Amino acid sequence: MLHVIDIHKSYEGAPLLNGVSFALDQGELIALLGPSGSGKSTLLRLIAGLEIPEAGQVLWDAADLSGVPTHQRGFGLMFQDYALFPHRSVSGNIAFGLEMQHEPSDLVDQKVSQALRSIHMEAFGGRPVTELSGGEQQRVALARALAPNPRLLMLDEPLGALDHALRVELIRELRQTLRTSATPAIYVTHD
């Protein structure tokens, strides 16, 4: 599965990641815990292909990903700032990754409905994301990351904006979803 080998990355001339290595197997969930500015999000961006390491490798099933574009890696990444498309509805945001995979429209509709149920927002499909609360936007971003069934899911402080009760509920649901699908996941948090 995923092997991160001796990753190095600097930020503004100062070392940020210095020889980071780990492996992640099918169905495993790991947490990267550390304070703000410690390089957790940068490591996710390197794995996703959004940034290039100064040294080291990211491998998937022993294949080097250095030449593989982000959109061809099959990884899901949920940013802590939601990164929703303001010109799309809730359903349109969730459908985006499925559309990029050229899924048939009836399958997209089915998966979007399933995703809306999983975040308890069935009645919100047609609503603009700009009219949602921060917690609702966070739930939509989570559903969008999960809808395409990524082969690796990376979550960058995914539940930070939610109240405690909803966070506990969504963590439980996320854990069950990952267990059922055997999707390996990296969960970044400072909490």
C-alpha positions in Angstrom: 0.0 0.0 0.0 1.4 3.4 1.0 5.1 3.8 1.9 6.5 7.2 2.8 10.3 6.9 2.8 12.7 9.5 4.3 10.7 12.6 3.3 12.4 15.9 3.6 10.8 19.3 3.1 11.8 22.8 4.2 9.7 25.9 4.5 11.2 29.4 4.1 14.7 27.8 4.4 13.9 26.0 7.7 13.5 22.2 7.9 9.9 21.2 8.3 10.0 17.5 7.6 13.2 15.8 8.3 13.4 12.1 7.3 9.7 11.1 7.8 9.0 7.5 7.1 6.0 5.3 7.7 3.8 2.6 6.0 0.1 2.2 5.8 -1.7 -1.0 4.9 -5.2 -1.8 3.6 -7.8 -0.9 6.2 -5.4 0.9 8.5 -6.1 4.3 10.0 -3.2 6.3 11.4 -3.2 9.7 13.1 -0.6 12.4 12.7 -0.7 14.4 15.9 1.2 17.6 16.4 0.9 21.3 17.0 0.1 23.8 14.2 3.1 24.4 12.0 4.7 21.0 12.6 4.3 19.8 9.0 1.3 17.6 9.2 -0.7 19.3 6.4 2.5 19.6 4.3 3.0 15.8 4.6 -0.5 15.2 3.3 0.0 17.6 0.4 3.3 15.8 -0.5 1.5 12.4 -0.5 -1.3 13.9 -2.6 1.2 15.2 -5.1 0.3 18.9 -4.5 3.8 19.5 -3.4 7.2 17.9 -4.2 9.5 16.6 -1.5 13.1 17.8 -1.5 14.2 14.2 -0.8 12.5 10.9 -0.2 9.8 8.9 -1.9 6.1 8.3 -1.8 5.2 4.8 -3.0 1.9 3.1 -3.6 2.1 -0.7 -4.0 5.9 -0.3 -4.5 5.4 2.1 -7.4 7.0 5.5 -7.1 4.4 8.3 -7.3 6.8 11.1 -8.1 5.7 11.4 -11.7 2.0 10.7 -11.1 -0.3 13.8 -11.2 -2.5 14.4 -8.3 -5.7 13.6 -10.1 -4.4 10.2 -11.2 -3.4 9.0 -7.7 -6.9 8.0 -6.7 -6.5 9.6 -3.2 -9.1 11.6 -1.4 -8.0 14.7 0.5 -10.3 16.7 2.8 -8.8 20.1 3.7 -9.5 21.8 7.0 -10.8 24.9 5.2 -13.4 22.8 3.4 -12.3 23.9 -0.2 -15.9 23.7 -1.4 -16.9 25.1 -4.8 -19.1 28.1 -4.1 -20.7 28.0 -7.5 -22.0 24.4 -6.9 -24.8 23.2 -4.8 -24.3 20.7 -2.0 -25.1 17.8 -4.4 -22.8 19.4 -7.0 -19.9 19.5 -4.6 -20.4 15.9 -3.6 -20.7 14.8 -7.3 -17.5 16.6 -8.4 -15.1 13.7 -7.8 -17.5 11.2 -9.3 -17.9 13.3 -12.4 -14.1 13.6 -12.7 -14.0 9.8 -12.8 -16.6 9.9 -15.6 -19.1 7.9 -13.7 -22.5 7.5 -15.4 -25.0 10.1 -14.2 -27.4 7.6 -12.7 -24.6 6.2 -10.6 -23.5 9.7 -9.6 -27.0 10.5 -8.5 -27.2 7.3 -6.5 -23.8 7.9 -4.7 -24.7 11.5 -4.0 -28.0 10.5 -2.4 -26.1 7.9 -0.3 -23.5 10.4 0.7 -26.2 12.9 1.7 -27.8 10.3 3.9 -24.5 9.5 5.5 -24.1 13.1 6.7 -27.8 13.5 7.6 -28.3 16.2 5.0 -30.8 14.6 2.6 -32.9 17.8 2.3 -29.9 20.0 1.5 -28.9 18.6 -1.9 -30.0 21.6 -3.9 -28.9 24.3 -1.5 -25.9 26.5 -2.3 -22.9 25.7 -0.1 -22.6 29.4 0.6 -25.8 29.2 2.6 -24.5 26.5 5.0 -23.1 26.8 8.4 -19.4 26.0 9.0 -20.3 22.6 10.4 -22.6 21.8 7.5 -19.9 22.8 5.0 -17.5 20.5 6.9 -20.0 17.6 6.5 -20.3 18.2 2.8 -16.5 18.3 2.4 -16.3 14.9 4.2 -19.0 13.5 2.0 -17.3 14.8 -1.2 -14.0 13.1 -0.1 -15.7 9.8 0.5 -18.1 9.6 -2.4 -15.5 8.5 -5.1 -14.3 5.6 -2.9 -10.7 6.7 -2.8 -8.0 4.1 -2.4 -6.5 6.4 0.3 -8.3 9.0 2.3 -6.4 11.9 3.9 -8.2 14.0 6.4 -6.7 17.3 7.5 -8.5 18.4 10.7 -11.8 17.2 9.1 -14.1 17.8 12.1 -12.5 20.8 13.7 -15.5 23.2 13.1 -18.1 20.8 14.4 -19.7 20.9 17.9 -18.7 18.1 20.2 -21.8 15.9 19.8 -21.7 16.0 16.0 -17.9 15.4 16.0 -18.3 12.3 18.1 -21.1 11.0 15.9 -19.2 11.7 12.6 -16.0 10.1 14.0 -18.0 7.0 14.8 -19.6 7.0 11.3 -16.3 7.7 9.6 -14.6 4.8 11.5 -17.4 2.5 10.4 -17.3 3.6 6.8 -13.5 3.1 6.7 -13.8 -0.3 8.3 -16.5 -1.4 5.9 -14.6 -0.3 2.8 -11.2 -1.2 4.2 -10.0 2.2 2.9 -6.7 3.2 4.5 -6.7 6.7 6.0 -4.4 9.3 7.4 -6.1 11.6 10.0 -4.3 14.8 10.9 -5.1 16.6 14.1 -3.6 18.8 16.8 -6.3 17.6 19.3 
